[in-house]
Amino acid sequence: MRRLIAQQRQRAADDAGFTLLEITVAMGIFVVFCSMSLGLLVRAGDVTRGNLQRTAAANLATEQIQIARSQSATAIPDGTTTRTQTVKNTVYTITQTATYLASDSTNSVCDGSSTSLAYKLVTVKVTWAGMGTIQPVRQDTLKAVGVGSDGLGSTGAVAVAVSGTGGVAVGDISVSLSNGSSTTTDGNGCAVLTGIDPGTYTATVNTPGYVGLANAQLTTKPSIGVTAGTLTRTAISYDTARSIVVATSAPVSGGVIPSGLSVVLSNSYLGAETAYPACPASGTVTSACATAPSTSATGSARALYPYIYTVKLGTCTETSASSVQADLTSTASVGSTVTVPLGAITVNIVKAAGGFTGTKTITVKHTSGNSGCPAQETYTLTGSSGVKILVPYGTWNVSVPVASSGTTAVSTLTPLSLSAGTPSASATLTVVS
């Protein structure tokens, strides 16, 4: 009997319900299940939204392509055009790029040798904010360049290839013809101008921060002949501008550079030496004599085409010139410094009866026998005895007036030769007063 009563009590205790621990574990499992379900729902929503956005983008791309197909090849805007459109609170950016192709070129009409335009390639890309890893929607179409209103007709076309050092294409450069038409180079550095009446034209580029082979921002290509129904190709070298700072080194300290000494640049593009005003008025040489080339004596920087230059001081050609090489082909060379060596002539002025304490007008002049110096480069300055005159390497005459009022009678020392091996010389001149 007692056993039966105990068993009944035990069954009653077992049926009394869940313990606190069991309830806690059950709630934890429920929370995890809800979190997983919510994450799946969010991801499913993102996927659905992404699919809807991509579908809308595809529809916009198709619509833009259909617009292009409805136009003649010449009516489709050249280059890149962009517009936006909002669909169900999402802003889409629709970018269209149109470029001509010749029958024998696959990337750029500036390539090949065909004299006719075959197609216009139209590429449409659609993007939107929050795309994440979704790729832009892209569609392409080729529009044939036909005849009559759908072709060149009685007009012609000009393709201008713009490239920089090493033949690298330069995009986003405005190219204009002398008839007033203009367009911009594409990513291949090619600008195509259509609807050009037969005749002869000049192409011009003039973009800040760029220069042509002659170191000028405004660069032209003349004598471009255009014939009805044909394509004419031409090319312009144009690149981002470089600059250099020209410093001087001298074998003595406390020297003076005569006023008017020029920095001369030359390379195979320029074809001839180009002199620029370089050093300021006479004064003690500092670490940087000038910035070259410059537009003024203050050394304001001027643009240079990226190439290898010979940088020389003075306008005369010598076997051992005061010159160095400057490689401006790298963008890292912008504003870099090159140091050009100078020679030094110490001028001592004496009187037969004793020392000289005044000042004289001292003239230093390249010798007339130097075939590379037909102009006989000449500099003058006022100095006292012991002045150190810094001049380029070469052979020089040094002279001063014999008397304070004399203009013809001079005390002259000739010649003095300066070179890398013998950068210094002295001249002792005797005067009356």
Protein Blocks (a to p, Z undefined) as FASTA:
>chain_A
ZZmmmmmmmmmmmmnopcfklmmmmmmmmmmmmmmmmmmmmmmmmmmmmmmmmmmmmmmm
mmmmmmmmmpcfklpcghjddddddeehiacddddddddddfkbckbmkgcjbfbdfbdc
dddddddehklmaccddddddddddehjlmnkjaccdddddddehhiacehiacddfkop
acdddfkopacdehiacdddddddddehiacfkopabacdehiacdehiacddddddddd
dddddddddfbehiacdehiacddddfknopacdddfbdcdddddfblbacddfbfnopa
cddddddddddedjbdcfbdcdddddfkbfklgopacdddddddddddddfkbccfbdcd
ddddddfklmklmnopaddddddehiacdddeddddddddfbfkbckbccddddddddfk
lmbccdddddfZZ
